[in-house]
């Protein structure tokens, strides 16, 4: 082979190998992350929270179903689902089956765009434009999904609130609908958080700064979100190419300090962004960003936490 042709051939070969890895290997490399978050009152024993997000489940994804169901063995005190569960009209049964053992535990959820609307083929370059026009797919059976989780005792905080007793602790929860669709109505839940609660928890699917700031100003200790897929395609030593929302690229996944202590928010606010467990069926690949769920171990605020990097 001529040298002039060898380099392009090598580039093409490397590209095909990377695409094959992203589609066939990493996309189904289910991963558990662990973080320690110092948000509880001094002297309390730890509390564990399993955070699920962005399952984007299809009816054929039985390995994902089984892996999520097996997370029950972690014995979490609380399960939180921050939306985007469905990737088709026939997927409510498999989403509920994946969560089946977890539904016996205390749980909280909020809904998101891919609970309401089916995915559609998109030009991936649109993700680099913040003002691109969004076209919804057909309506999905989100009411069936919601009923299935409510029937097992989970709390829906989509533009709503709940007070949950978990392991003898009081958790005051506030959530909004998906800002990505402009469905959030923080005014409906706004106001100072309960100062007597052991934990003040916020839920939002898309981590839009304008919403996160309102959670922080009202005194939430921790906010959980998803949506970004961690960037889905990450470049080594650079990170996420896009976040598909207003959050900075370096906060596209994992645990971050969103707000430092301030008047009205004496403890500050932590943010956990899940990289999620799925992809759109029209973009079935991940690179340097495997699908994941997260076990958060909440500990007293006066606990020294050395790293914000995950364990696992």
C-alpha positions in Angstrom: 0.0 0.0 0.0 1.3 3.4 -0.9 2.2 5.6 2.2 -0.3 8.3 1.0 -3.1 5.7 1.2 -1.9 4.0 4.4 -2.6 6.9 6.7 -6.3 7.4 5.6 -6.8 3.7 5.8 -5.5 3.6 9.3 -7.7 6.5 10.3 -10.7 4.9 8.9 -9.9 1.6 10.6 -9.4 3.3 14.0 -12.7 5.2 13.5 -14.6 1.9 12.7 -13.0 0.2 15.8 -14.0 3.1 18.0 -17.5 3.1 16.7 -17.8 -0.6 17.2 -16.5 -0.3 20.7 -18.8 2.6 21.6 -21.9 0.7 20.2 -21.2 -2.9 21.0 -19.1 -2.8 24.2 -19.2 0.4 26.2 -22.9 1.0 25.6 -23.8 -2.1 27.6 -21.0 -1.9 30.2 -23.3 -1.3 33.2 -21.4 0.5 35.9 -22.0 1.3 39.5 -20.5 4.6 40.9 -20.2 5.4 44.5 -19.9 8.8 46.1 -19.9 10.1 49.7 -21.8 13.3 50.3 -21.6 15.2 53.6 -25.1 16.6 54.0 -26.6 15.0 57.2 -26.7 16.7 60.6 -23.7 15.9 62.9 -23.8 12.6 64.7 -26.2 10.8 62.3 -25.4 7.4 60.9 -25.0 7.2 57.1 -28.0 7.0 54.7 -27.7 5.4 51.3 -29.5 6.6 48.2 -29.6 4.7 44.9 -29.9 7.2 42.0 -31.2 5.9 38.7 -31.7 8.1 35.6 -32.1 8.0 31.9 -32.8 4.3 31.5 -34.2 4.9 27.9 -35.4 1.3 28.1 -36.3 -0.7 25.0 -38.3 -3.9 25.3 -35.3 -6.0 24.2 -32.8 -4.7 26.9 -33.1 -7.6 29.2 -29.5 -7.4 30.4 -30.1 -3.8 31.6 -33.4 -4.9 33.2 -31.6 -7.7 35.2 -28.6 -5.5 36.2 -30.9 -2.7 37.5 -33.0 -5.3 39.4 -29.8 -6.7 41.0 -29.0 -3.3 42.5 -31.5 -4.2 45.2 -28.7 -6.3 46.8 -27.0 -2.9 47.7 -29.8 -2.5 50.3 -30.3 1.2 49.6 -32.3 3.2 52.2 -33.9 5.3 49.4 -34.3 5.0 45.6 -34.5 8.1 43.4 -35.4 8.0 39.7 -34.9 11.3 37.8 -36.7 10.4 34.6 -36.3 9.5 30.9 -37.2 5.9 31.4 -39.0 5.0 28.2 -37.7 4.5 24.6 -40.9 3.0 23.1 -44.6 2.5 23.5 -44.1 -1.1 24.8 -41.5 -0.4 27.5 -43.5 0.4 30.7 -43.5 -3.3 31.7 -39.8 -3.8 31.4 -39.0 -0.5 33.2 -41.3 -1.6 36.1 -39.7 -5.1 36.0 -36.2 -3.6 36.2 -37.3 -1.7 39.3 -39.5 -4.5 40.7 -37.4 -5.3 43.9 -36.5 -1.7 44.4 -40.2 -0.6 44.4 -40.5 -2.3 47.8 -38.2 0.4 49.2 -38.9 4.1 49.8 -38.7 5.8 46.5 -39.1 9.2 44.8 -39.3 10.1 41.1 -39.8 13.0 38.7 -40.7 12.6 35.0 -38.9 13.9 31.9 -39.1 14.3 28.2 -38.5 10.6 27.3 -41.3 9.6 29.6 -43.7 11.8 27.8 -42.5 11.6 24.2 -40.9 8.9 22.1 -37.4 9.5 20.7 -36.9 10.6 17.1 -34.0 10.5 14.7 -31.9 13.7 15.1 -29.0 15.4 13.5 -26.3 15.0 16.2 -24.9 18.4 15.2 -28.0 20.0 16.7 -26.7 19.3 20.2 -24.0 21.9 19.6 -26.8 24.6 19.2 -28.5 25.6 22.4 -31.4 27.2 20.5 -32.2 24.4 18.1 -35.9 23.6 17.5 -37.2 20.6 19.4 -39.6 18.3 17.7 -41.5 15.8 19.9 -42.2 12.2 19.0 -45.5 10.5 19.7 -46.8 10.5 23.2 -45.6 7.7 25.4 -47.7 5.8 28.1 -46.2 7.9 30.9 -49.4 7.7 32.9 -49.0 3.9 33.1 -45.5 4.3 34.3 -46.5 6.8 36.9 -49.4 4.7 38.1 -47.1 1.7 38.4 -44.6 3.5 40.7 -47.3 5.2 42.7 -49.1 1.9 43.3 -46.0 0.6 45.1 -45.7 3.6 47.4 -43.2 5.8 45.5 -43.7 9.6 45.6 -44.0 11.7 42.4 -42.5 15.1 42.9 -42.9 16.3 39.3 -43.7 20.0 40.2 -44.5 18.7 43.6 -43.3 18.0 47.1 -43.2 15.1 49.5 -42.1 14.3 53.0 -40.5 10.8 53.3 -39.5 8.9 56.4 -36.4 6.8 55.7 -34.6 4.9 58.4 -36.0 7.1 61.1 -35.0 10.3 59.3 -37.3 12.9 57.8 -36.5 13.9 54.2 -38.2 16.9 52.7 -38.3 16.5 48.9 -39.1 19.1 46.2 -39.1 18.5 42.5 -39.9 20.0 39.2 -41.0 18.8 35.7 -38.4 18.8 32.9 -36.8 22.2 32.2 -35.7 20.8 28.9 -39.3 21.0 27.8 -39.9 24.2 29.7 -42.4 22.2 31.9 -40.8 23.2 35.2 -42.9 25.3 37.6 -40.6 26.0 40.5 -43.0 28.7 41.7 -45.5 26.0 42.5 -43.1 24.5 45.1 -41.0 27.6 46.0 -40.2 28.7 49.5 -37.7 28.0 52.3 -37.1 24.4 53.0 -38.2 22.7 56.2 -35.5 23.5 58.8 -36.5 20.5 61.0 -35.9 17.9 58.2 -32.8 15.8 58.4 -32.3 16.2 54.6 -33.6 18.7 52.1 -33.6 17.0 48.7 -34.3 18.4 45.3 -35.1 16.5 42.0 -34.9 17.8 38.5 -34.2 15.9 35.3 -32.3 18.5 33.3 -29.8 20.4 35.5 -30.5 23.9 34.2 -28.6 26.5 36.3 -31.7 28.7 36.6 -33.5 25.9 38.4 -30.5 24.7 40.4 -30.0 28.2 41.7 -33.6 28.3 43.0 -33.1 25.0 44.8 -30.0 26.4 46.3 -31.5 29.7 47.3 -34.3 27.9 49.1 -31.8 25.9 51.2 -31.6 22.4 49.6 -28.7 20.2 50.8 -28.6 18.1 47.7 -30.1 18.1 44.2 -30.2 15.0 42.0 -30.5 15.2 38.2 -29.7 13.4 35.0 -30.3 14.2 31.3 -26.7 14.9 30.2 -25.7 11.3 29.8 -22.4 12.6 31.1 -21.8 13.9 27.5 -22.3 10.4 26.2 -19.2 10.8 24.0 -16.3 12.1 26.0 -12.8 12.9 24.7 -9.9 11.8 26.9 -8.3 14.7 28.8 -11.1 17.0 27.5 -14.3 15.6 28.7 -17.9 16.0 27.4 -18.3 17.7 24.1 -21.8 18.9 24.9 -24.2 18.7 27.9 -27.5 19.4 26.0 -28.4 21.9 28.7 -27.0 25.0 30.4 -24.7 23.3 32.9 -20.9 23.7 32.3 -19.2 20.8 30.5 -17.0 20.0 33.6 -20.2 19.4 35.6 -21.8 17.1 33.1 -21.7 14.1 35.4 -21.0 13.1 39.0 -20.8 15.1 42.3 -20.1 18.8 42.5 -20.6 21.6 44.9 -23.2 23.8 43.3 -23.6 26.5 45.9 -21.4 27.4 48.9 -23.0 28.3 52.2 -24.7 31.7 52.1 -27.6 33.6 53.9 -30.7 31.5 53.4 -28.6 28.4 52.6 -26.3 28.0 55.6 -25.0 24.6 54.5 -24.7 25.1 50.8 -25.9 22.8 48.0 -24.4 19.7 46.5 -25.4 18.5 43.0 -25.2 15.0 41.6 -25.6 14.6 37.9 -26.1 11.0 36.8 -24.6 10.0 33.5 -27.5 7.6 33.1 -28.1 4.1 32.0 -29.2 4.5 28.4 -29.1 6.2 25.1 -31.6 7.1 22.4 -32.2 4.1 20.2 -31.2 6.4 17.3 -27.9 7.2 18.9 -26.8 3.8 20.5 -23.3 4.6 21.5 -21.2 5.7 24.4 -17.5 6.5 24.5 -15.4 7.1 27.7 -18.7 7.4 29.5 -20.3 4.0 30.4 -23.9 3.7 31.4 -24.2 4.0 35.2 -26.2 4.1 38.3 -24.9 5.7 41.5 -25.0 4.7 45.2 -24.7 7.9 47.3 -23.7 7.4 50.9 -24.9 10.5 52.8 -22.8 11.3 55.9 -22.7 14.1 58.5 -21.6 17.5 57.2 -18.6 17.5 59.6 -17.2 14.3 57.9 -14.0 14.9 56.0 -14.6 13.8 52.4 -11.2 13.7 50.6 -12.4 13.3 46.9 -15.3 14.0 44.7 -14.2 11.3 42.3 -16.3 8.2 42.3 -15.4 4.8 43.8 -16.1 2.2 41.2 
